[in-house]
Amino acid sequence: MDAKYDVVVVGGGAAGLSGALTLGRARRKVLVVDAGRPRNAPAEGVHTYLGREGLAPLELLAAGREEVIGYGGEIVTGTVTTAERLDGGGFRVVLAGGDTGGATVEADRLLVTTGLTDELPDVPGLAERWGKDVLHCPYCHGWEVRDQAIAVLGTGPLSVHQALLWRQWSAEVTFFPHTAPQLGLDERRQLAARGVTVVEGKVVGLEVTDGRLSGVRLADGRVVACQALATAGRLTAQVGPFAALGLETEEMEMSGHVIGTRVPADPAGATSVPGVWVAGNVTTLNEQVIGAAAAGVRAAAAINADLVAEETRRAVAAMDVAPEEYWDSRYSEKTRIWSGNPNVTLVREVSDLEPGTALDLGSGEGGDAIWLAGRGWRVTAADVSGVALERAAAHAEEAGVADRIDWQRHDLGVSFPEGVFDLVSACFLHSFVELPREEILRAAAAAVAPGGVLLVVGHAGWPSWEHAAHAEVHFPTPQEVLEALRLPEGEWEVQVCEEYERAQDDPDGRPGTRVDSVLKVRRLP
């Protein structure tokens, strides 16, 4: 696992995996945390899911996991113990169990698809048969027990409705009022009209023969034969780990009667807690698998749109920040931003050059300038950040080359170092704030002395570990950089115009790769 994600999805059922799949296809960095105990695991198959009819629940989830992983999503087995909001925005999520290693991760958004808990009637043996021949939803299981002897266990005011519903699938339906409210005359007439038999008395157990349900046992000792038992318990949304965020539940009613608790949300799944979405049974208690999957897609699309809006606001705000302010703030975040080593491309392309005068554009903390000075070059190093230049000068003192480097502060889009140089280097001259890069590179070419070299190195794409690359960002190719320089014909020699892959560790120290765009041109004497 990485330390930071765009979205952490909690729960890996149909809703969670569909949401993760949608986000992965939107090039978001997604982590799914799943306990591996799906509520519908005991069922033989998933039904009314177009194109997947009858597929075993675990097979559906396995296929979904592969699809999510195929789009760069990550999945871990475990649970979320707590979630808290970070001061700077986003969330810190603490994991436990499974293969999480007790990790803590951060996320900009959360998608909660933890489902619900069935509080089943207190009848010995009932829980063990749940999802097999003790059932709750006729649309999920009715076809499989059609024309069989079906018992309906009364537990609340909606039990009569349940019995009438199951009558659609079989003519042999027996209703046991059990703990349901006393039947009224109208209810008895409805049941009788539909041929539903009513058997009074409290149910105290189930009869199982050869591993299958064979009957219902009453308190007076009677056993009524049946092959399936339909019932309904209270449904409770699982949101305990998110209570600290203020995620609350409310009672959900059906036909005026409470059937359980849910997390209230808008049609797209947004909750009252900013940055937290829900999907599936945690918010819609009677949702079937296909509906939960669709809800996951809707929530994911809303989350992506919300992230895009936030990223756009930040980008617009960054355009209004002065470059020196932005970069001073960036360098002040840590005592060191870069490794301190020279860029590997600079070392490769410059090592065989005779030392002379050099201009290092965007010198940062001084790694390139100090390396050049150590090889005998006299260096002018320019950067927009006074914090970086002060830090670089201290590093140069430590390296014993301070007398060979002139540190100059320039917003290169406004001012440019004077003079001409035997080497002008512009390595990774990229910026999150507005930067007239092409104009700066043309000025760099103009500062190259006859016989001198211009080296331009940039990123040619996102690093190998970046799964949430932004499609709107364009990295110019070496040829595009060359064309943008508008070099006079016959005055320059192109020595290198290629892309190179190099090894680079990711932020967590794991091996990765990056591709660099390299342009090296020499002004003819």
HELIX and SHEET records of a PDB file:
HELIX    1   1 ALA A   14  ARG A   25  1                                  12    
HELIX    2   2 PRO A   57  GLY A   70  1                                  14    
HELIX    3   3 LEU A  126  ARG A  129  1                                   4    
HELIX    4   4 PRO A  138  HIS A  141  1                                   4    
HELIX    5   5 TRP A  143  VAL A  145  5                                   3    
HELIX    6   6 SER A  159  TRP A  166  1                                   8    
HELIX    7   7 LEU A  185  ALA A  193  1                                   9    
HELIX    8   8 GLY A  240  LEU A  245  5                                   6    
HELIX    9   9 GLY A  280  VAL A  282  5                                   3    
HELIX   10  10 VAL A  289  MET A  319  1                                  31    
HELIX   11  11 PRO A  323  SER A  332  1                                  10    
HELIX   12  12 VAL A  344  VAL A  350  1                                   7    
HELIX   13  13 GLY A  367  GLY A  374  1                                   8    
HELIX   14  14 GLY A  386  ALA A  399  1                                  14    
HELIX   15  15 ALA A  402  ARG A  404  5                                   3    
HELIX   16  16 ARG A  437  ALA A  446  1                                  10    
HELIX   17  17 PRO A  478  LEU A  485  1                                   8    
SHEET    1   A 6 GLU A  74  THR A  77  0                                        
SHEET    2   A 6 VAL A  30  ASP A  34  1                                        
SHEET    3   A 6 LYS A   4  VAL A  10  1                                        
SHEET    4   A 6 THR A 104  VAL A 112  1                                        
SHEET    5   A 6 PHE A  91  ALA A  96 -1                                        
SHEET    6   A 6 THR A  79  ARG A  85 -1                                        
SHEET    1   B 5 GLU A  74  THR A  77  0                                        
SHEET    2   B 5 VAL A  30  ASP A  34  1                                        
SHEET    3   B 5 LYS A   4  VAL A  10  1                                        
SHEET    4   B 5 THR A 104  VAL A 112  1                                        
SHEET    5   B 5 VAL A 276  VAL A 278  1                                        
SHEET    1   C 4 LEU A 116  GLU A 119  0                                        
SHEET    2   C 4 ARG A 234  ALA A 237 -1                                        
SHEET    3   C 4 HIS A 257  ARG A 262  1                                        
SHEET    4   C 4 GLU A 250  MET A 254 -1                                        
SHEET    1   D 5 VAL A 134  LEU A 135  0                                        
SHEET    2   D 5 ALA A 228  ALA A 230  1                                        
SHEET    3   D 5 ILE A 150  LEU A 153  1                                        
SHEET    4   D 5 VAL A 173  PHE A 176  1                                        
SHEET    5   D 5 THR A 197  VAL A 198  1                                        
SHEET    1   E 3 VAL A 203  THR A 209  0                                        
SHEET    2   E 3 ARG A 212  LEU A 218 -1                                        
SHEET    3   E 3 VAL A 223  ALA A 225 -1                                        
SHEET    1   F 7 ILE A 405  ARG A 409  0                                        
SHEET    2   F 7 ARG A 378  ASP A 383  1                                        
SHEET    3   F 7 THR A 357  LEU A 361  1                                        
SHEET    4   F 7 PHE A 421  CYS A 427  1                                        
SHEET    5   F 7 VAL A 448  HIS A 459  1                                        
SHEET    6   F 7 THR A 513  ARG A 523 -1                                        
SHEET    7   F 7 TRP A 492  ALA A 503 -1                                        
END                                                                             
